[in-house]
Amino acid sequence: MAKLEIADFKAFRALEGKPLPEGDWMTVNQEMINDFAKATGDHQWIHVDVEKATKYSPFKKPVAHGFMSVSMLSKLLEDLISVKSVTMGVNYGLNKVRFPSPVLVDSRLRLVSSIANIEEYGDTGLKVTWNCTVEIEGSEKPACVAEFISLMFS
């Protein structure tokens, strides 16, 4: 999927309430899961011990951390849409986060999203609330559903 490129805030505001194009599929591999464990200090065996997870986990494979899927929202959105006039963006917060289905190692994920709300923020910014669903290929339930809030400045 080609990245949606928007010129400025005026054009971006026209997307409020509308679905965005679906993101590209990306594979979550064991190296990514291990790196997330190192970054967060969460080394629970169900994530990082392949042999034990294969033998004892109800999923018969390691699973990614739930917070890993929510932490990927910034990158997944960045890969999906760009506002050329933006000089800086930051994460502001999250609402209504849920992890309906585990992400098994080597699963493929993609972002399905829309812009729920856009508000002015200071003199040069916008506060954007994104409806985000991280889908798992072949699964009826998504990995993550969240309202993600970011700030964009131009």
Secondary structure, 3 states (H helix, E strand, C coil): CCCEEECCHHHHHCCECCECCCCCCEEECHHHHHHHHHHHCCCCHHHHCHHHHHHHCCCCCCECCHHHHHHCHHHHHHHHEEECCCCEEEEEEEEEEECCCCCECCEEEEEEEEEEEEEEECCCEEEEEEEEEEEECCCCCCCEEEEEEEEEEC
